Amino acid sequence: MSDMPLISLPLRAFETLSRPAFVMPPHAWDMHVHVFGPAERYAHVAKPHYTLPDGTLAQYRRLMPQLGLQRFAIVQPSYYGTDNTCLLDSLAEAGDLARGVVMIEPDITDAELERFNRSGVRAVMLDLFKRVREPVAAMQRYITETAERIGPLGWHLQFYAPGYVVRDLIGFLRSLPIDFVIDHMGYMLEEDGLKAEDFSRLLNLLECGRCYLKLSGAYRIAKHRGYEFVEPVAKSIVERAPERALWGSDWPHISYSDRDTGELLNLLERWAPSQQARQRILVENPNRLFGVA
């Protein structure tokens, strides 16, 4: 793997974004947004995987009315590691419109967690891509210890993980005592050796009452294939448990900056054809997960 970071390109022009092809429900959420910059204010990690992207809060707020989005979750990007300053400042500016998903160190203090909670943070993101060389037992301990720290606050866990790690953790995740979200529909790629039965087990995990699957990252799953490749996966999630599905844009689409965020939103019309299902995915499920009235 090259040590050279990916070069972030400018965002797609706002005027070229597709508009919603269906009636957006009031108070719709985007459950996966990253916010960046300015460079002189927020320091990145020593060796980021990409250069500073376009992706300010002001840019995202400009996009929201065009797509009928009214609330959003800011997810800490790897670019800033466990320094959540940019995220916290963005939450302060956005107010009640946003909630935060932070990355933390194991030795974070209870006082710091309480401060995050007052700021609108409601979850911790676990980047298991960084732990793929660890034994499964070590990952399980890491997850358990994090869950124990945040459980008293009523927070949930969010997993960013390759599909083969998700597969190996399914049995363990079934017993987690707090809610958790798995990004990018489980990221179960055929090229990583995942099979249909692995995805079936993931769907069964939805029955535990704690698991949510995020309808995000369609272009990451499809790679060089069309979105029709992802459609059966997304439809299976919605058909199995519409009350456990969430939607996220993954804006600003790091290393895919030319993506049409409106087109990504419009995939929901095919994945969740009924207005009732979209109401659950865009409004009711996020509200329940974040405890928003």
Short mmCIF file of the C-alpha atoms (twelve columns), coordinates in Angstrom:
data_MODEL
# 
_entry.id   MODEL 
# 
loop_
_atom_site.group_PDB 
_atom_site.id 
_atom_site.type_symbol 
_atom_site.label_atom_id 
_atom_site.label_alt_id 
_atom_site.label_comp_id 
_atom_site.label_asym_id 
_atom_site.label_seq_id 
_atom_site.Cartn_x 
_atom_site.Cartn_y 
_atom_site.Cartn_z 
_atom_site.pdbx_PDB_model_num 
ATOM 1   C CA . MET A 1   0.000   0.000   0.000   1 
ATOM 2   C CA . SER A 2   1.354   3.413   -0.944  1 
ATOM 3   C CA . ASP A 3   2.249   5.894   1.782   1 
ATOM 4   C CA . MET A 4   1.202   8.730   -0.516  1 
ATOM 5   C CA . PRO A 5   -2.151  10.225  0.521   1 
ATOM 6   C CA . LEU A 6   -5.052  10.348  -1.902  1 
ATOM 7   C CA . ILE A 7   -5.473  13.788  -3.423  1 
ATOM 8   C CA . SER A 8   -8.863  15.218  -2.506  1 
ATOM 9   C CA . LEU A 9   -10.625 16.884  -5.422  1 
ATOM 10  C CA . PRO A 10  -13.099 19.799  -5.307  1 
ATOM 11  C CA . LEU A 11  -16.707 19.000  -4.498  1 
ATOM 12  C CA . ARG A 12  -19.200 18.583  -7.306  1 
ATOM 13  C CA . ALA A 13  -20.846 21.915  -8.137  1 
ATOM 14  C CA . PHE A 14  -24.027 22.391  -6.099  1 
ATOM 15  C CA . GLU A 15  -26.093 23.404  -9.124  1 
ATOM 16  C CA . THR A 16  -25.433 20.008  -10.747 1 
ATOM 17  C CA . LEU A 17  -26.818 17.948  -7.845  1 
ATOM 18  C CA . SER A 18  -29.961 15.913  -8.503  1 
ATOM 19  C CA . ARG A 19  -33.063 16.956  -6.592  1 
ATOM 20  C CA . PRO A 20  -35.139 14.425  -4.638  1 
ATOM 21  C CA . ALA A 21  -37.263 12.249  -6.897  1 
ATOM 22  C CA . PHE A 22  -39.735 11.563  -4.069  1 
ATOM 23  C CA . VAL A 23  -41.419 13.687  -1.434  1 
ATOM 24  C CA . MET A 24  -38.977 14.099  1.428   1 
ATOM 25  C CA . PRO A 25  -40.543 13.716  4.879   1 
ATOM 26  C CA . PRO A 26  -40.154 16.598  7.350   1 
ATOM 27  C CA . HIS A 27  -37.134 16.363  9.674   1 
ATOM 28  C CA . ALA A 28  -35.253 13.882  7.459   1 
ATOM 29  C CA . TRP A 29  -31.793 12.855  8.664   1 
ATOM 30  C CA . ASP A 30  -28.522 12.272  6.879   1 
ATOM 31  C CA . MET A 31  -26.824 9.833   9.248   1 
ATOM 32  C CA . HIS A 32  -23.285 10.008  7.861   1 
ATOM 33  C CA . VAL A 33  -21.561 13.343  7.274   1 
ATOM 34  C CA . HIS A 34  -17.915 14.342  7.729   1 
ATOM 35  C CA . VAL A 35  -16.838 17.946  8.350   1 
ATOM 36  C CA . PHE A 36  -13.378 19.366  7.652   1 
ATOM 37  C CA . GLY A 37  -11.243 22.491  7.950   1 
ATOM 38  C CA . PRO A 38  -10.016 25.106  7.910   1 
ATOM 39  C CA . ALA A 39  -6.466  23.739  7.911   1 
ATOM 40  C CA . GLU A 40  -5.041  26.542  10.024  1 
ATOM 41  C CA . ARG A 41  -7.533  25.802  12.783  1 
ATOM 42  C CA . TYR A 42  -7.643  22.001  12.986  1 
ATOM 43  C CA . ALA A 43  -4.573  19.766  12.925  1 
ATOM 44  C CA . HIS A 44  -4.721  16.431  11.115  1 
ATOM 45  C CA . VAL A 45  -3.085  13.174  12.165  1 
ATOM 46  C CA . ALA A 46  0.593   12.650  11.373  1 
ATOM 47  C CA . LYS A 47  0.006   10.537  8.262   1 
ATOM 48  C CA . PRO A 48  -3.528  11.064  6.901   1 
ATOM 49  C CA . HIS A 49  -4.779  8.786   4.134   1 
ATOM 50  C CA . TYR A 50  -5.950  11.762  2.068   1 
ATOM 51  C CA . THR A 51  -5.374  15.485  1.704   1 
ATOM 52  C CA . LEU A 52  -7.779  17.999  3.250   1 
ATOM 53  C CA . PRO A 53  -11.106 17.617  1.418   1 
ATOM 54  C CA . ASP A 54  -13.709 20.201  0.629   1 
ATOM 55  C CA . GLY A 55  -16.242 19.608  3.381   1 
ATOM 56  C CA . THR A 56  -16.965 22.573  5.616   1 
ATOM 57  C CA . LEU A 57  -20.107 22.827  7.687   1 
ATOM 58  C CA . ALA A 58  -21.167 25.839  5.606   1 
ATOM 59  C CA . GLN A 59  -20.920 23.779  2.417   1 
ATOM 60  C CA . TYR A 60  -23.033 20.997  3.864   1 
ATOM 61  C CA . ARG A 61  -25.645 23.422  5.205   1 
ATOM 62  C CA . ARG A 62  -25.952 24.823  1.670   1 
ATOM 63  C CA . LEU A 63  -26.666 21.330  0.349   1 
ATOM 64  C CA . MET A 64  -29.351 20.464  2.903   1 
ATOM 65  C CA . PRO A 65  -32.307 22.507  1.603   1 
ATOM 66  C CA . GLN A 66  -31.618 21.356  -1.947  1 
ATOM 67  C CA . LEU A 67  -32.105 17.747  -0.847  1 
ATOM 68  C CA . GLY A 68  -34.804 18.242  1.777   1 
ATOM 69  C CA . LEU A 69  -32.524 17.219  4.654   1 
ATOM 70  C CA . GLN A 70  -33.061 18.916  8.004   1 
ATOM 71  C CA . ARG A 71  -30.934 16.969  10.479  1 
ATOM 72  C CA . PHE A 72  -27.589 15.228  10.272  1 
ATOM 73  C CA . ALA A 73  -25.037 13.167  12.163  1 
ATOM 74  C CA . ILE A 74  -21.399 14.304  12.039  1 
ATOM 75  C CA . VAL A 75  -19.038 11.321  12.073  1 
ATOM 76  C CA . GLN A 76  -15.417 11.829  13.099  1 
ATOM 77  C CA . PRO A 77  -13.114 11.204  10.119  1 
ATOM 78  C CA . SER A 78  -9.803  9.384   10.339  1 
ATOM 79  C CA . TYR A 79  -8.166  12.616  9.126   1 
ATOM 80  C CA . TYR A 80  -8.423  14.005  12.674  1 
ATOM 81  C CA . GLY A 81  -8.019  10.760  14.598  1 
ATOM 82  C CA . THR A 82  -9.279  11.118  18.174  1 
ATOM 83  C CA . ASP A 83  -9.003  14.924  18.185  1 
ATOM 84  C CA . ASN A 84  -12.709 15.727  17.942  1 
ATOM 85  C CA . THR A 85  -12.324 19.519  18.090  1 
ATOM 86  C CA . CYS A 86  -13.616 20.186  14.570  1 
ATOM 87  C CA . LEU A 87  -16.634 17.952  15.186  1 
ATOM 88  C CA . LEU A 88  -17.436 19.583  18.530  1 
ATOM 89  C CA . ASP A 89  -17.144 23.082  17.080  1 
ATOM 90  C CA . SER A 90  -19.457 22.052  14.242  1 
ATOM 91  C CA . LEU A 91  -21.996 20.677  16.708  1 
ATOM 92  C CA . ALA A 92  -21.918 23.946  18.635  1 
ATOM 93  C CA . GLU A 93  -22.619 25.869  15.438  1 
ATOM 94  C CA . ALA A 94  -25.327 23.512  14.153  1 
ATOM 95  C CA . GLY A 95  -27.168 23.296  17.473  1 
ATOM 96  C CA . ASP A 96  -30.094 20.895  17.727  1 
ATOM 97  C CA . LEU A 97  -29.956 20.052  14.006  1 
ATOM 98  C CA . ALA A 98  -26.991 17.724  14.489  1 
ATOM 99  C CA . ARG A 99  -25.617 14.927  16.644  1 
ATOM 100 C CA . GLY A 100 -22.037 13.664  16.830  1 
ATOM 101 C CA . VAL A 101 -20.211 10.348  16.510  1 
ATOM 102 C CA . VAL A 102 -16.697 10.660  17.970  1 
ATOM 103 C CA . MET A 103 -13.527 8.593   18.053  1 
ATOM 104 C CA . ILE A 104 -11.951 8.202   21.488  1 
ATOM 105 C CA . GLU A 105 -8.878  6.846   23.237  1 
ATOM 106 C CA . PRO A 106 -9.386  4.008   25.754  1 
ATOM 107 C CA . ASP A 107 -8.158  6.203   28.614  1 
ATOM 108 C CA . ILE A 108 -10.599 9.060   27.997  1 
ATOM 109 C CA . THR A 109 -11.959 10.397  31.282  1 
ATOM 110 C CA . ASP A 110 -15.578 10.270  32.377  1 
ATOM 111 C CA . ALA A 111 -15.532 14.066  32.598  1 
ATOM 112 C CA . GLU A 112 -14.538 14.301  28.934  1 
ATOM 113 C CA . LEU A 113 -17.296 11.906  27.932  1 
ATOM 114 C CA . GLU A 114 -19.790 14.003  29.895  1 
ATOM 115 C CA . ARG A 115 -18.548 17.118  28.091  1 
ATOM 116 C CA . PHE A 116 -19.035 15.409  24.746  1 
ATOM 117 C CA . ASN A 117 -22.532 14.362  25.793  1 
ATOM 118 C CA . ARG A 118 -23.493 17.949  26.632  1 
ATOM 119 C CA . SER A 119 -22.190 18.983  23.219  1 
ATOM 120 C CA . GLY A 120 -24.545 16.622  21.362  1 
ATOM 121 C CA . VAL A 121 -22.348 13.536  20.955  1 
ATOM 122 C CA . ARG A 122 -24.332 10.307  21.074  1 
ATOM 123 C CA . ALA A 123 -22.042 7.588   19.745  1 
ATOM 124 C CA . VAL A 124 -18.488 6.320   19.326  1 
ATOM 125 C CA . MET A 125 -17.140 5.192   15.985  1 
ATOM 126 C CA . LEU A 126 -14.944 2.097   16.018  1 
ATOM 127 C CA . ASP A 127 -12.635 1.902   12.992  1 
ATOM 128 C CA . LEU A 128 -11.908 -1.809  12.786  1 
ATOM 129 C CA . PHE A 129 -10.032 -1.417  9.520   1 
ATOM 130 C CA . LYS A 130 -7.179  -0.318  11.773  1 
ATOM 131 C CA . ARG A 131 -7.412  -3.551  13.788  1 
ATOM 132 C CA . VAL A 132 -7.715  -6.180  11.067  1 
ATOM 133 C CA . ARG A 133 -4.447  -7.829  12.127  1 
ATOM 134 C CA . GLU A 134 -5.628  -8.299  15.706  1 
ATOM 135 C CA . PRO A 135 -7.121  -11.589 16.912  1 
ATOM 136 C CA . VAL A 136 -10.907 -11.577 17.022  1 
ATOM 137 C CA . ALA A 137 -10.762 -11.932 20.825  1 
ATOM 138 C CA . ALA A 138 -8.771  -8.685  21.075  1 
ATOM 139 C CA . MET A 139 -11.335 -6.847  18.962  1 
ATOM 140 C CA . GLN A 140 -14.111 -8.233  21.126  1 
ATOM 141 C CA . ARG A 141 -12.407 -6.914  24.267  1 
ATOM 142 C CA . TYR A 142 -11.988 -3.507  22.650  1 
ATOM 143 C CA . ILE A 143 -15.669 -3.395  21.719  1 
ATOM 144 C CA . THR A 144 -16.803 -4.589  25.157  1 
ATOM 145 C CA . GLU A 145 -14.648 -2.066  27.004  1 
ATOM 146 C CA . THR A 146 -15.909 0.796   24.825  1 
ATOM 147 C CA . ALA A 147 -19.521 -0.290  25.271  1 
ATOM 148 C CA . GLU A 148 -19.039 -0.347  29.048  1 
ATOM 149 C CA . ARG A 149 -17.701 3.205   29.006  1 
ATOM 150 C CA . ILE A 150 -20.497 4.720   26.917  1 
ATOM 151 C CA . GLY A 151 -23.430 2.563   27.984  1 
ATOM 152 C CA . PRO A 152 -24.299 4.702   31.045  1 
ATOM 153 C CA . LEU A 153 -24.611 7.742   28.755  1 
ATOM 154 C CA . GLY A 154 -27.155 6.019   26.518  1 
ATOM 155 C CA . TRP A 155 -24.826 6.217   23.518  1 
ATOM 156 C CA . HIS A 156 -24.464 3.652   20.754  1 
ATOM 157 C CA . LEU A 157 -21.519 2.178   18.855  1 
ATOM 158 C CA . GLN A 158 -20.890 2.684   15.154  1 
ATOM 159 C CA . PHE A 159 -18.758 0.158   13.267  1 
ATOM 160 C CA . TYR A 160 -16.628 0.956   10.242  1 
ATOM 161 C CA . ALA A 161 -15.237 -2.444  9.360   1 
ATOM 162 C CA . PRO A 162 -14.441 -4.712  6.425   1 
ATOM 163 C CA . GLY A 163 -17.090 -7.321  5.772   1 
ATOM 164 C CA . TYR A 164 -14.902 -10.248 6.790   1 
ATOM 165 C CA . VAL A 165 -14.457 -8.672  10.239  1 
ATOM 166 C CA . VAL A 166 -18.200 -8.063  10.506  1 
ATOM 167 C CA . ARG A 167 -18.750 -11.717 9.573   1 
ATOM 168 C CA . ASP A 168 -16.395 -12.930 12.282  1 
ATOM 169 C CA . LEU A 169 -18.072 -10.739 14.912  1 
ATOM 170 C CA . ILE A 170 -21.730 -11.500 14.176  1 
ATOM 171 C CA . GLY A 171 -22.188 -14.013 16.988  1 
ATOM 172 C CA . PHE A 172 -20.477 -11.717 19.470  1 
ATOM 173 C CA . LEU A 173 -22.439 -8.640  18.384  1 
ATOM 174 C CA . ARG A 174 -25.714 -10.418 19.037  1 
ATOM 175 C CA . SER A 175 -25.000 -10.197 22.787  1 
ATOM 176 C CA . LEU A 176 -23.945 -6.538  22.908  1 
ATOM 177 C CA . PRO A 177 -25.971 -4.744  25.614  1 
ATOM 178 C CA . ILE A 178 -26.187 -1.411  23.753  1 
ATOM 179 C CA . ASP A 179 -27.411 -0.301  20.331  1 
ATOM 180 C CA . PHE A 180 -24.950 -0.405  17.442  1 
ATOM 181 C CA . VAL A 181 -24.816 0.669   13.812  1 
ATOM 182 C CA . ILE A 182 -22.887 -1.101  11.055  1 
ATOM 183 C CA . ASP A 183 -21.837 1.203   8.223   1 
ATOM 184 C CA . HIS A 184 -22.087 0.601   4.489   1 
ATOM 185 C CA . MET A 185 -24.589 -2.282  4.709   1 
ATOM 186 C CA . GLY A 186 -21.932 -4.466  6.325   1 
ATOM 187 C CA . TYR A 187 -19.327 -3.852  3.596   1 
ATOM 188 C CA . MET A 188 -19.549 -7.505  2.556   1 
ATOM 189 C CA . LEU A 189 -17.599 -7.546  -0.703  1 
ATOM 190 C CA . GLU A 190 -17.405 -10.648 -2.884  1 
ATOM 191 C CA . GLU A 191 -13.809 -9.789  -3.715  1 
ATOM 192 C CA . ASP A 192 -12.999 -10.117 0.018   1 
ATOM 193 C CA . GLY A 193 -14.335 -13.651 0.062   1 
ATOM 194 C CA . LEU A 194 -17.791 -12.892 1.492   1 
ATOM 195 C CA . LYS A 195 -20.650 -15.163 0.474   1 
ATOM 196 C CA . ALA A 196 -24.441 -14.964 0.376   1 
ATOM 197 C CA . GLU A 197 -24.727 -16.971 3.584   1 
ATOM 198 C CA . ASP A 198 -22.562 -14.390 5.381   1 
ATOM 199 C CA . PHE A 199 -24.980 -11.646 4.403   1 
ATOM 200 C CA . SER A 200 -27.915 -13.818 5.481   1 
ATOM 201 C CA . ARG A 201 -26.349 -14.121 8.937   1 
ATOM 202 C CA . LEU A 202 -25.954 -10.339 9.020   1 
ATOM 203 C CA . LEU A 203 -29.643 -9.916  8.219   1 
ATOM 204 C CA . ASN A 204 -30.471 -12.331 11.028  1 
ATOM 205 C CA . LEU A 205 -28.505 -10.086 13.396  1 
ATOM 206 C CA . LEU A 206 -31.207 -7.446  12.917  1 
ATOM 207 C CA . GLU A 207 -33.481 -9.655  15.020  1 
ATOM 208 C CA . CYS A 208 -31.415 -9.035  18.170  1 
ATOM 209 C CA . GLY A 209 -33.127 -5.669  18.652  1 
ATOM 210 C CA . ARG A 210 -29.871 -3.691  18.983  1 
ATOM 211 C CA . CYS A 211 -28.483 -3.686  15.437  1 
ATOM 212 C CA . TYR A 212 -29.005 -1.035  12.758  1 
ATOM 213 C CA . LEU A 213 -27.626 -1.277  9.221   1 
ATOM 214 C CA . LYS A 214 -26.745 1.907   7.390   1 
ATOM 215 C CA . LEU A 215 -27.728 2.274   3.751   1 
ATOM 216 C CA . SER A 216 -24.554 4.135   2.840   1 
ATOM 217 C CA . GLY A 217 -21.420 3.762   0.754   1 
ATOM 218 C CA . ALA A 218 -23.184 2.390   -2.342  1 
ATOM 219 C CA . TYR A 219 -20.329 3.521   -4.586  1 
ATOM 220 C CA . ARG A 220 -17.801 1.936   -2.226  1 
ATOM 221 C CA . ILE A 221 -19.581 -1.408  -2.428  1 
ATOM 222 C CA . ALA A 222 -20.240 -1.205  -6.163  1 
ATOM 223 C CA . LYS A 223 -16.718 0.034   -6.909  1 
ATOM 224 C CA . HIS A 224 -16.509 -0.002  -10.721 1 
ATOM 225 C CA . ARG A 225 -19.918 -1.629  -11.105 1 
ATOM 226 C CA . GLY A 226 -23.234 0.180   -11.336 1 
ATOM 227 C CA . TYR A 227 -25.580 0.936   -8.451  1 
ATOM 228 C CA . GLU A 228 -27.797 -1.916  -9.626  1 
ATOM 229 C CA . PHE A 229 -25.158 -4.222  -8.142  1 
ATOM 230 C CA . VAL A 230 -25.943 -2.857  -4.668  1 
ATOM 231 C CA . GLU A 231 -29.722 -2.801  -5.047  1 
ATOM 232 C CA . PRO A 232 -30.432 -6.408  -3.939  1 
ATOM 233 C CA . VAL A 233 -28.357 -5.859  -0.782  1 
ATOM 234 C CA . ALA A 234 -30.125 -2.638  0.155   1 
ATOM 235 C CA . LYS A 235 -33.577 -4.014  -0.671  1 
ATOM 236 C CA . SER A 236 -32.942 -7.089  1.464   1 
ATOM 237 C CA . ILE A 237 -32.179 -4.897  4.470   1 
ATOM 238 C CA . VAL A 238 -35.278 -2.752  4.002   1 
ATOM 239 C CA . GLU A 239 -37.555 -5.720  3.378   1 
ATOM 240 C CA . ARG A 240 -36.196 -7.609  6.380   1 
ATOM 241 C CA . ALA A 241 -36.287 -4.793  8.946   1 
ATOM 242 C CA . PRO A 242 -37.279 -1.296  7.781   1 
ATOM 243 C CA . GLU A 243 -37.317 -0.274  11.446  1 
ATOM 244 C CA . ARG A 244 -33.575 -1.046  11.626  1 
ATOM 245 C CA . ALA A 245 -32.346 0.740   8.490   1 
ATOM 246 C CA . LEU A 246 -30.703 4.178   8.343   1 
ATOM 247 C CA . TRP A 247 -29.562 6.312   5.411   1 
ATOM 248 C CA . GLY A 248 -26.323 8.257   5.168   1 
ATOM 249 C CA . SER A 249 -24.726 10.154  2.301   1 
ATOM 250 C CA . ASP A 250 -21.084 9.748   3.431   1 
ATOM 251 C CA . TRP A 251 -20.633 13.370  2.319   1 
ATOM 252 C CA . PRO A 252 -18.201 14.794  1.138   1 
ATOM 253 C CA . HIS A 253 -17.500 11.393  -0.435  1 
ATOM 254 C CA . ILE A 254 -13.796 11.300  0.353   1 
ATOM 255 C CA . SER A 255 -11.785 10.395  -2.757  1 
ATOM 256 C CA . TYR A 256 -15.100 10.305  -4.683  1 
ATOM 257 C CA . SER A 257 -15.762 14.054  -4.512  1 
ATOM 258 C CA . ASP A 258 -17.553 14.164  -7.865  1 
ATOM 259 C CA . ARG A 259 -20.403 12.001  -6.605  1 
ATOM 260 C CA . ASP A 260 -23.923 13.368  -6.900  1 
ATOM 261 C CA . THR A 261 -25.321 13.367  -3.341  1 
ATOM 262 C CA . GLY A 262 -28.829 13.797  -4.711  1 
ATOM 263 C CA . GLU A 263 -28.437 10.710  -6.864  1 
ATOM 264 C CA . LEU A 264 -27.388 8.753   -3.770  1 
ATOM 265 C CA . LEU A 265 -30.491 9.942   -1.924  1 
ATOM 266 C CA . ASN A 266 -32.679 8.966   -4.873  1 
ATOM 267 C CA . LEU A 267 -31.487 5.368   -4.651  1 
ATOM 268 C CA . LEU A 268 -33.872 5.142   -1.696  1 
ATOM 269 C CA . GLU A 269 -36.811 5.349   -4.087  1 
ATOM 270 C CA . ARG A 270 -35.819 1.941   -5.463  1 
ATOM 271 C CA . TRP A 271 -34.497 0.463   -2.223  1 
ATOM 272 C CA . ALA A 272 -37.503 1.537   -0.133  1 
ATOM 273 C CA . PRO A 273 -40.400 2.069   -2.560  1 
ATOM 274 C CA . SER A 274 -43.015 2.842   0.076   1 
ATOM 275 C CA . GLN A 275 -43.362 6.243   1.690   1 
ATOM 276 C CA . GLN A 276 -43.869 4.526   5.051   1 
ATOM 277 C CA . ALA A 277 -40.510 2.736   4.800   1 
ATOM 278 C CA . ARG A 278 -38.719 5.967   3.837   1 
ATOM 279 C CA . GLN A 279 -40.367 7.740   6.770   1 
ATOM 280 C CA . ARG A 280 -38.890 5.112   9.076   1 
ATOM 281 C CA . ILE A 281 -35.434 5.194   7.489   1 
ATOM 282 C CA . LEU A 282 -35.085 8.982   7.245   1 
ATOM 283 C CA . VAL A 283 -36.951 10.124  10.360  1 
ATOM 284 C CA . GLU A 284 -38.267 7.597   12.855  1 
ATOM 285 C CA . ASN A 285 -35.233 5.323   13.148  1 
ATOM 286 C CA . PRO A 286 -32.695 8.152   13.573  1 
ATOM 287 C CA . ASN A 287 -34.953 9.877   16.089  1 
ATOM 288 C CA . ARG A 288 -35.230 6.686   18.129  1 
ATOM 289 C CA . LEU A 289 -31.516 5.970   17.971  1 
ATOM 290 C CA . PHE A 290 -30.565 9.503   19.040  1 
ATOM 291 C CA . GLY A 291 -33.442 9.933   21.495  1 
ATOM 292 C CA . VAL A 292 -34.872 12.901  19.581  1 
ATOM 293 C CA . ALA A 293 -38.540 13.725  20.005  1 
# 
